[in-house]
Amino acid sequence: MTEVWEIARVGLSAMSGLVVPLAGWMLKQHLAMRKEITDLRRAKERLEDRVSRNEARLEDKPGPAALHELSLAVQALRGDLRAIDEKLNGTCQLVTRLDRVMERQEAYLLNKGG
């Protein structure tokens, strides 16, 4: 019976020589995985924050309908500017004629009517 106990003790000491390093290795792996999970969670939170900020920026941007309205407004302004340009050209012609009339009147007055 003592032989059985001796075999059991030797077997247990041999197993403890294998189990303790194996348990240490498993603990080390577990801690490494926990650190990696923590790092991944932090990275995920940073990415979520960046996505939220970008979504907020995009909400402030005009959509297709607003851009279309802006395009129509710019086209209307072009038409208004063309009309103003035509009126200014007509006004320039009138001013040029008035300048000629004024020059003739000045010349007449400077020459004392003759």
Secondary structure, 3 states (H helix, E strand, C coil): CHHHHHHHHHHHHHHHHHHHHHHHHHHHHHHHHHHHHHHHHHHHHHHHHHHHHHHHHHHHCCCHHHHHHHHHHHHHHHHHHHHHHHHHHHHHHHHHHHHHHHHHHHHHHHCCCC
